[in-house]
């Protein structure tokens, strides 16, 4: 059992976020064990030819055989929706002693370190620069264009859903929704470790006024903290809806809805059961953002969609009237 110990006020500082850098680092697990991540297979098939142009040996060495990742590769986000560029800058500023300690904790013994990593840790500053460059190239070659928009949409929907659960049911209702192994005891959060594949080296994590950040991911089967309990408290949990990653747009079978809105707008309305941006919708439908934007404007003007802005991104969601139209 792992227990997160909360003092007075710690629950008020508990928040949600997502991390593009974390998802980039965790996605490398697919290269080790594709069978564990079936929803990512279409993406993995697409990127296989591109991996030859990257620092593949280093990228592979970032994941231990038991799929642990050094904690410094998944730094706690400084805000709810950071950009990859912001987090990469955060990564480049990692102190050399943290790089060394986190790799050793990940691989557990000096002998288990891959030779490439062991050599790199002799000059950690240069090794960190090479590592950051490799992740940057991997992000822009394999993730940014045809993978992250859909993943970001799923993570946004997860945050919206669990934010509503927290508002309506409180902490006791929220945490078991993140993972069945989580339970709120009234003054702390417990995570059962009965089915951990690799036992964690810690059992007790004090929040201690540092706040707890809850991070959804596409690459975990259950909730997990960071390896090092001295790092800022972070709990990673499986993103709700991650199984839809490989799904195409739902078929439009309601002829009445098609006659009322047209097939393109009916399909958009069905897709927006969870919030999404114009770019995310265009990616799923394999059309231009401009074409999607025109239809979204009509649906919004008709009162079927609402829109909210997060930074430079505008996300659309169905209104109650839109939900009614989409009922079978």
C-alpha positions as a Markdown table, in Angstrom:
| # | Residue | x | y | z |
|---|---|---|---|---|
| 1 | Unk | 0.0 | 0.0 | 0.0 |
| 2 | Unk | 1.2 | 3.5 | -0.9 |
| 3 | Unk | -0.3 | 6.3 | 1.1 |
| 4 | Unk | -0.3 | 10.0 | 0.1 |
| 5 | Unk | -0.5 | 11.9 | 3.4 |
| 6 | Unk | -2.5 | 15.1 | 3.3 |
| 7 | Unk | -2.2 | 18.0 | 5.9 |
| 8 | Unk | -4.8 | 20.6 | 6.3 |
| 9 | Unk | -5.2 | 22.6 | 3.1 |
| 10 | Unk | -3.3 | 20.0 | 0.9 |
| 11 | Unk | -6.5 | 18.8 | -0.8 |
| 12 | Unk | -7.3 | 22.4 | -1.7 |
| 13 | Unk | -4.0 | 22.5 | -3.6 |
| 14 | Unk | -4.7 | 19.3 | -5.6 |
| 15 | Unk | -5.1 | 20.0 | -9.3 |
| 16 | Unk | -5.3 | 18.4 | -12.7 |
| 17 | Unk | -2.9 | 18.9 | -15.6 |
| 18 | Unk | -1.5 | 17.1 | -18.6 |
| 19 | Unk | 2.0 | 16.9 | -20.0 |
| 20 | Unk | 3.0 | 16.6 | -23.6 |
| 21 | Unk | 6.6 | 15.8 | -22.6 |
| 22 | Unk | 5.4 | 13.0 | -20.3 |
| 23 | Unk | 3.3 | 11.5 | -23.1 |
| 24 | Unk | 6.2 | 11.7 | -25.5 |
| 25 | Unk | 8.5 | 9.9 | -23.0 |
| 26 | Unk | 5.9 | 7.3 | -22.2 |
| 27 | Unk | 5.1 | 6.7 | -25.9 |
| 28 | Unk | 8.6 | 5.2 | -26.2 |
| 29 | Unk | 7.2 | 2.2 | -24.2 |
| 30 | Unk | 5.4 | 1.2 | -27.4 |
| 31 | Unk | 8.8 | 0.5 | -29.0 |
| 32 | Unk | 9.6 | -1.9 | -26.1 |
| 33 | Unk | 6.3 | -3.7 | -25.9 |
| 34 | Unk | 3.8 | -2.9 | -28.7 |
| 35 | Unk | 1.4 | -5.7 | -27.6 |
| 36 | Unk | 0.8 | -3.8 | -24.4 |
| 37 | Unk | -0.6 | -0.8 | -26.2 |
| 38 | Unk | -2.9 | -2.0 | -29.0 |
| 39 | Unk | -4.7 | 1.3 | -29.4 |
| 40 | Unk | -1.4 | 2.8 | -30.6 |
| 41 | Unk | -0.6 | 0.2 | -33.3 |
| 42 | Unk | -1.9 | 2.3 | -36.2 |
| 43 | Unk | 0.3 | 5.2 | -35.2 |
| 44 | Unk | 3.3 | 2.9 | -34.5 |
| 45 | Unk | 3.0 | 1.4 | -38.0 |
| 46 | Unk | 3.0 | 4.9 | -39.5 |
| 47 | Unk | 6.1 | 6.1 | -37.6 |
| 48 | Unk | 8.3 | 3.0 | -38.0 |
| 49 | Unk | 10.0 | 4.2 | -41.2 |
| 50 | Unk | 10.7 | 7.6 | -39.6 |
| 51 | Unk | 12.5 | 6.1 | -36.6 |
| 52 | Unk | 15.6 | 5.3 | -38.7 |
| 53 | Unk | 16.3 | 9.1 | -39.0 |
| 54 | Unk | 16.3 | 9.5 | -35.2 |
| 55 | Unk | 18.7 | 8.8 | -32.3 |
| 56 | Unk | 17.0 | 5.4 | -31.9 |
| 57 | Unk | 19.5 | 3.8 | -29.6 |
| 58 | Unk | 19.3 | 6.7 | -27.1 |
| 59 | Unk | 15.4 | 6.8 | -27.3 |
| 60 | Unk | 15.2 | 3.1 | -26.6 |
| 61 | Unk | 17.6 | 3.4 | -23.6 |
| 62 | Unk | 15.3 | 5.9 | -21.9 |
| 63 | Unk | 12.9 | 3.0 | -21.0 |
| 64 | Unk | 13.9 | 0.3 | -18.5 |
| 65 | Unk | 13.0 | -3.3 | -19.3 |
| 66 | Unk | 10.1 | -3.0 | -16.7 |
| 67 | Unk | 9.0 | 0.2 | -18.5 |
| 68 | Unk | 10.1 | 2.6 | -15.8 |
| 69 | Unk | 11.1 | 6.1 | -17.1 |
| 70 | Unk | 13.6 | 8.4 | -15.3 |
| 71 | Unk | 11.5 | 11.0 | -13.3 |
| 72 | Unk | 13.3 | 14.0 | -14.8 |
| 73 | Unk | 11.8 | 13.1 | -18.2 |
| 74 | Unk | 8.3 | 13.6 | -16.8 |
| 75 | Unk | 8.7 | 16.8 | -14.8 |
| 76 | Unk | 5.6 | 18.1 | -13.0 |
| 77 | Unk | 3.9 | 20.6 | -15.3 |
| 78 | Unk | 4.2 | 24.2 | -14.2 |
| 79 | Unk | 0.7 | 24.9 | -15.4 |
| 80 | Unk | -2.4 | 22.9 | -16.4 |
| 81 | Unk | -1.7 | 22.9 | -20.2 |
| 82 | Unk | 2.0 | 23.4 | -20.9 |
| 83 | Unk | 3.4 | 23.3 | -24.4 |
| 84 | Unk | 6.0 | 20.8 | -25.4 |
| 85 | Unk | 8.5 | 23.6 | -26.0 |
| 86 | Unk | 8.0 | 24.9 | -22.5 |
| 87 | Unk | 8.5 | 21.5 | -21.0 |
| 88 | Unk | 11.6 | 20.8 | -23.1 |
| 89 | Unk | 13.2 | 24.0 | -21.8 |
| 90 | Unk | 12.3 | 22.7 | -18.3 |
| 91 | Unk | 14.0 | 19.4 | -19.1 |
| 92 | Unk | 17.1 | 21.1 | -20.4 |
| 93 | Unk | 17.5 | 22.9 | -17.1 |
| 94 | Unk | 17.6 | 19.6 | -15.1 |
| 95 | Unk | 20.7 | 19.6 | -12.7 |
| 96 | Unk | 23.3 | 17.0 | -13.7 |
| 97 | Unk | 23.1 | 15.2 | -10.3 |
| 98 | Unk | 19.4 | 14.7 | -10.8 |
| 99 | Unk | 20.0 | 13.2 | -14.3 |
| 100 | Unk | 22.4 | 10.7 | -12.8 |
| 101 | Unk | 20.3 | 9.9 | -9.7 |
| 102 | Unk | 17.1 | 9.4 | -11.8 |
| 103 | Unk | 18.7 | 7.0 | -14.3 |
| 104 | Unk | 20.2 | 4.9 | -11.5 |
| 105 | Unk | 16.8 | 4.8 | -9.7 |
| 106 | Unk | 15.1 | 3.7 | -12.9 |
| 107 | Unk | 17.5 | 0.9 | -13.7 |
| 108 | Unk | 18.0 | 0.1 | -10.0 |
| 109 | Unk | 21.6 | -1.2 | -10.3 |
| 110 | Unk | 24.7 | 0.3 | -11.9 |
| 111 | Unk | 25.2 | -3.0 | -13.8 |
| 112 | Unk | 21.7 | -2.7 | -15.4 |
| 113 | Unk | 22.4 | 0.6 | -17.1 |
| 114 | Unk | 22.7 | 0.3 | -20.9 |
| 115 | Unk | 26.3 | 1.0 | -22.0 |
| 116 | Unk | 25.1 | 4.1 | -23.9 |
| 117 | Unk | 23.6 | 5.6 | -20.7 |
| 118 | Unk | 26.6 | 4.5 | -18.5 |
| 119 | Unk | 29.0 | 6.4 | -20.9 |
| 120 | Unk | 26.7 | 9.4 | -21.1 |
| 121 | Unk | 26.4 | 9.8 | -17.3 |
| 122 | Unk | 30.2 | 10.3 | -17.2 |
| 123 | Unk | 29.4 | 13.7 | -18.8 |
| 124 | Unk | 25.8 | 14.4 | -17.8 |
| 125 | Unk | 25.6 | 17.9 | -19.2 |
| 126 | Unk | 26.5 | 16.8 | -22.7 |
| 127 | Unk | 24.3 | 13.7 | -22.3 |
| 128 | Unk | 21.3 | 15.8 | -21.2 |
| 129 | Unk | 21.7 | 18.1 | -24.3 |
| 130 | Unk | 21.8 | 15.0 | -26.6 |
| 131 | Unk | 18.8 | 13.5 | -24.9 |
| 132 | Unk | 16.8 | 16.7 | -25.1 |
| 133 | Unk | 17.7 | 17.1 | -28.8 |
| 134 | Unk | 16.6 | 13.5 | -29.5 |
| 135 | Unk | 13.2 | 14.0 | -27.8 |
| 136 | Unk | 12.7 | 17.2 | -29.7 |
| 137 | Unk | 13.4 | 15.5 | -33.0 |
| 138 | Unk | 11.1 | 12.6 | -32.0 |
| 139 | Unk | 8.3 | 14.9 | -31.1 |
| 140 | Unk | 8.4 | 16.8 | -34.4 |
| 141 | Unk | 8.9 | 13.8 | -36.5 |
| 142 | Unk | 6.5 | 11.3 | -35.0 |
| 143 | Unk | 4.1 | 13.0 | -32.6 |
| 144 | Unk | 3.2 | 16.6 | -33.2 |
| 145 | Unk | 1.3 | 16.5 | -36.5 |
| 146 | Unk | -0.7 | 13.3 | -36.6 |
| 147 | Unk | -0.7 | 11.9 | -33.0 |
| 148 | Unk | -0.7 | 14.7 | -30.4 |
| 149 | Unk | -3.9 | 16.5 | -31.6 |
| 150 | Unk | -6.0 | 13.4 | -31.0 |
| 151 | Unk | -4.2 | 12.6 | -27.7 |
| 152 | Unk | -4.7 | 16.1 | -26.5 |
| 153 | Unk | -8.4 | 15.9 | -27.3 |
| 154 | Unk | -8.7 | 12.8 | -25.1 |
| 155 | Unk | -6.7 | 14.3 | -22.3 |
| 156 | Unk | -8.8 | 17.5 | -22.4 |
| 157 | Unk | -12.0 | 15.4 | -22.2 |
| 158 | Unk | -10.5 | 13.5 | -19.3 |
| 159 | Unk | -9.8 | 16.7 | -17.4 |
| 160 | Unk | -13.3 | 18.1 | -18.1 |
| 161 | Unk | -15.0 | 14.9 | -16.9 |
| 162 | Unk | -13.0 | 14.5 | -13.7 |
| 163 | Unk | -13.3 | 18.2 | -12.9 |
| 164 | Unk | -17.1 | 17.7 | -13.0 |
| 165 | Unk | -16.9 | 14.6 | -10.8 |
| 166 | Unk | -14.8 | 16.5 | -8.2 |
| 167 | Unk | -17.2 | 19.3 | -8.2 |
| 168 | Unk | -20.3 | 17.1 | -7.8 |
| 169 | Unk | -18.9 | 14.2 | -5.6 |
| 170 | Unk | -15.8 | 15.5 | -3.9 |
| 171 | Unk | -12.5 | 13.7 | -3.3 |
| 172 | Unk | -14.1 | 10.5 | -2.0 |
| 173 | Unk | -16.0 | 10.2 | -5.3 |
| 174 | Unk | -13.2 | 11.4 | -7.5 |
| 175 | Unk | -10.2 | 9.1 | -6.7 |
| 176 | Unk | -11.8 | 5.7 | -7.3 |
| 177 | Unk | -12.9 | 7.0 | -10.7 |
| 178 | Unk | -9.2 | 7.6 | -11.6 |
| 179 | Unk | -8.3 | 4.0 | -10.7 |
| 180 | Unk | -10.1 | 1.3 | -8.8 |
| 181 | Unk | -7.0 | 0.8 | -6.6 |
| 182 | Unk | -7.3 | 4.4 | -5.2 |
| 183 | Unk | -9.4 | 5.2 | -2.1 |
| 184 | Unk | -9.8 | 8.3 | 0.0 |
| 185 | Unk | -9.7 | 7.6 | 3.7 |
| 186 | Unk | -10.7 | 11.1 | 5.0 |
| 187 | Unk | -7.2 | 12.3 | 5.7 |
| 188 | Unk | -5.2 | 10.7 | 3.0 |
| 189 | Unk | -5.2 | 8.8 | -0.3 |
| 190 | Unk | -4.3 | 5.2 | -0.5 |
| 191 | Unk | -3.1 | 3.3 | -3.6 |
| 192 | Unk | -3.2 | -0.5 | -3.4 |
| 193 | Unk | 0.0 | -2.1 | -4.7 |
| 194 | Unk | -1.3 | -5.7 | -4.7 |
| 195 | Unk | -1.0 | -6.1 | -8.5 |
| 196 | Unk | 2.1 | -3.9 | -9.1 |
| 197 | Unk | 4.3 | -5.7 | -11.6 |
| 198 | Unk | 7.4 | -4.2 | -10.0 |
| 199 | Unk | 7.1 | -3.3 | -6.3 |
| 200 | Unk | 7.8 | 0.4 | -5.6 |
| 201 | Unk | 10.6 | 1.2 | -3.2 |
| 202 | Unk | 8.4 | 3.5 | -1.1 |
| 203 | Unk | 5.2 | 3.3 | 0.8 |
| 204 | Unk | 4.6 | 6.7 | 2.1 |
| 205 | Unk | 4.5 | 10.1 | 0.3 |
| 206 | Unk | 3.8 | 13.3 | 2.2 |
| 207 | Unk | 2.2 | 16.2 | 0.3 |
| 208 | Unk | 3.5 | 18.6 | 2.9 |
| 209 | Unk | 2.1 | 21.8 | 1.4 |
| 210 | Unk | 3.6 | 21.1 | -2.0 |
| 211 | Unk | 0.2 | 20.3 | -3.7 |
| 212 | Unk | -0.6 | 17.1 | -5.6 |
| 213 | Unk | -1.0 | 17.2 | -9.4 |
| 214 | Unk | -3.1 | 14.5 | -11.1 |
| 215 | Unk | -1.8 | 13.7 | -14.6 |
| 216 | Unk | -3.8 | 11.5 | -17.1 |
| 217 | Unk | -1.7 | 9.4 | -19.5 |
| 218 | Unk | -2.4 | 7.2 | -22.5 |
| 219 | Unk | 0.3 | 4.7 | -21.3 |
| 220 | Unk | -0.5 | 3.4 | -17.9 |
| 221 | Unk | -2.7 | 0.5 | -16.8 |
| 222 | Unk | -3.1 | 1.9 | -13.3 |
| 223 | Unk | -2.3 | 4.8 | -11.1 |
| 224 | Unk | 1.4 | 5.4 | -10.3 |
| 225 | Unk | 3.4 | 8.0 | -8.5 |
| 226 | Unk | 6.9 | 9.1 | -9.5 |
| 227 | Unk | 9.8 | 6.8 | -8.6 |
| 228 | Unk | 11.4 | 9.3 | -6.2 |
| 229 | Unk | 9.0 | 10.3 | -3.4 |
| 230 | Unk | 11.2 | 13.4 | -2.7 |
| 231 | Unk | 10.1 | 15.0 | -6.1 |
| 232 | Unk | 7.0 | 17.3 | -6.1 |
| 233 | Unk | 4.0 | 15.0 | -5.5 |
| 234 | Unk | 2.5 | 13.7 | -8.8 |
| 235 | Unk | 0.0 | 10.9 | -9.4 |
| 236 | Unk | -0.2 | 9.6 | -13.0 |
| 237 | Unk | -3.4 | 7.7 | -13.9 |
| 238 | Unk | -4.9 | 6.1 | -17.0 |
| 239 | Unk | -6.7 | 8.6 | -19.2 |
| 240 | Unk | -10.5 | 8.1 | -19.6 |
| 241 | Unk | -11.3 | 7.3 | -23.2 |
| 242 | Unk | -7.8 | 6.2 | -24.2 |
| 243 | Unk | -9.3 | 3.2 | -25.9 |
| 244 | Unk | -10.9 | 5.5 | -28.5 |
| 245 | Unk | -7.5 | 6.6 | -29.9 |
| 246 | Unk | -7.5 | 4.2 | -32.8 |
| 247 | Unk | -11.2 | 4.6 | -33.6 |
| 248 | Unk | -12.4 | 6.5 | -36.6 |
| 249 | Unk | -15.4 | 8.9 | -36.6 |
| 250 | Unk | -18.7 | 7.3 | -35.6 |
| 251 | Unk | -20.9 | 6.4 | -38.5 |
| 252 | Unk | -23.9 | 8.7 | -39.0 |
| 253 | Unk | -26.9 | 6.4 | -39.0 |
| 254 | Unk | -29.6 | 8.8 | -37.9 |
| 255 | Unk | -31.3 | 9.8 | -41.2 |
| 256 | Unk | -33.4 | 12.5 | -39.5 |
| 257 | Unk | -30.3 | 14.2 | -38.1 |
| 258 | Unk | -28.7 | 14.1 | -41.6 |
| 259 | Unk | -31.8 | 15.6 | -43.2 |
| 260 | Unk | -31.8 | 18.3 | -40.6 |
| 261 | Unk | -28.1 | 19.3 | -40.5 |
| 262 | Unk | -26.5 | 17.6 | -43.5 |
| 263 | Unk | -24.1 | 14.7 | -43.2 |
| 264 | Unk | -20.9 | 16.7 | -42.4 |
| 265 | Unk | -22.5 | 18.7 | -39.6 |
| 266 | Unk | -24.3 | 15.7 | -38.2 |
| 267 | Unk | -21.0 | 13.9 | -38.0 |
| 268 | Unk | -19.3 | 16.8 | -36.2 |
| 269 | Unk | -22.1 | 17.0 | -33.7 |
| 270 | Unk | -21.8 | 13.3 | -32.9 |
| 271 | Unk | -18.0 | 13.6 | -32.5 |
| 272 | Unk | -18.5 | 16.4 | -30.0 |
| 273 | Unk | -19.8 | 14.3 | -27.2 |
| 274 | Unk | -16.4 | 15.4 | -25.6 |
| 275 | Unk | -14.8 | 18.8 | -26.1 |
| 276 | Unk | -12.5 | 19.2 | -29.1 |
| 277 | Unk | -10.7 | 21.9 | -31.1 |
| 278 | Unk | -11.0 | 22.6 | -34.8 |
| 279 | Unk | -7.6 | 21.1 | -35.4 |
| 280 | Unk | -8.4 | 17.9 | -33.5 |
| 281 | Unk | -11.7 | 17.5 | -35.4 |
| 282 | Unk | -10.0 | 18.1 | -38.7 |
| 283 | Unk | -7.4 | 15.5 | -37.8 |
| 284 | Unk | -10.0 | 12.9 | -37.0 |
| 285 | Unk | -12.1 | 13.5 | -40.1 |
| 286 | Unk | -9.1 | 13.9 | -42.4 |
| 287 | Unk | -10.3 | 17.3 | -43.7 |
| 288 | Unk | -9.0 | 20.8 | -43.6 |
| 289 | Unk | -9.5 | 22.9 | -40.4 |
| 290 | Unk | -11.1 | 25.6 | -42.6 |
| 291 | Unk | -13.9 | 23.2 | -43.7 |
| 292 | Unk | -14.5 | 22.2 | -40.1 |
| 293 | Unk | -14.5 | 25.8 | -38.9 |
| 294 | Unk | -17.3 | 26.8 | -41.2 |
| 295 | Unk | -19.6 | 23.9 | -40.0 |
| 296 | Unk | -18.7 | 24.6 | -36.3 |
| 297 | Unk | -19.7 | 28.3 | -36.7 |
| 298 | Unk | -23.1 | 27.2 | -38.1 |
| 299 | Unk | -23.7 | 24.7 | -35.3 |
| 300 | Unk | -22.6 | 27.3 | -32.7 |
| 301 | Unk | -25.0 | 29.9 | -34.1 |
| 302 | Unk | -27.8 | 27.4 | -34.0 |
| 303 | Unk | -27.3 | 26.9 | -30.3 |
| 304 | Unk | -26.1 | 23.3 | -30.7 |
| 305 | Unk | -22.5 | 23.9 | -29.6 |
| 306 | Unk | -20.8 | 26.0 | -26.9 |
| 307 | Unk | -17.1 | 27.1 | -27.1 |
| 308 | Unk | -14.5 | 27.9 | -24.5 |
| 309 | Unk | -11.0 | 29.3 | -24.9 |
| 310 | Unk | -7.9 | 27.9 | -23.3 |
| 311 | Unk | -5.0 | 30.1 | -24.3 |
| 312 | Unk | -4.9 | 30.2 | -28.1 |
| 313 | Unk | -7.1 | 27.1 | -28.4 |
| 314 | Unk | -10.9 | 27.2 | -28.7 |
| 315 | Unk | -12.7 | 24.0 | -27.9 |
| 316 | Unk | -16.3 | 23.2 | -28.8 |
| 317 | Unk | -18.7 | 21.0 | -27.0 |
| 318 | Unk | -22.4 | 20.1 | -27.4 |
| 319 | Unk | -25.0 | 22.1 | -25.5 |
| 320 | Unk | -28.0 | 20.3 | -23.9 |
| 321 | Unk | -29.9 | 21.0 | -27.1 |
| 322 | Unk | -27.1 | 19.4 | -29.1 |
| 323 | Unk | -27.2 | 16.4 | -26.8 |
| 324 | Unk | -30.9 | 16.0 | -27.3 |
| 325 | Unk | -30.5 | 16.0 | -31.1 |
| 326 | Unk | -27.9 | 13.2 | -30.8 |
| 327 | Unk | -30.1 | 10.9 | -28.7 |
| 328 | Unk | -30.8 | 7.7 | -30.6 |
